[in-house]
Amino acid sequence: MPSPMPKRTDDDRSGSRQANPEVQSVRSLNLVWLPMDGRLILVVAPILLAASWAVFHIGRAAVGQLQLLLKRARA
């Protein structure tokens, strides 16, 4: 059974050809999050939607209670 081939890294380059400096500068940024996995959006979007709904409705009730408390405190 043949052994699996090792993964090639950027440091393994052989030959006299130089890499494009722009490509090297982009690689050095380590933009791991690009491209974003679609599954992440499917998980995070409903959570953000539910959290924003809760903050909106609970926040509105909290502001109403705070206004009522301040109104009673002034009287």
Secondary structure, 3 states (H helix, E strand, C coil): CCCCCCCCCHHHCCCCCCCCHHHHHHHHCCCCCCCCCHHHHHHHHHHHHHHHHHHHHHHHHHHHHHHHHHHHHHC
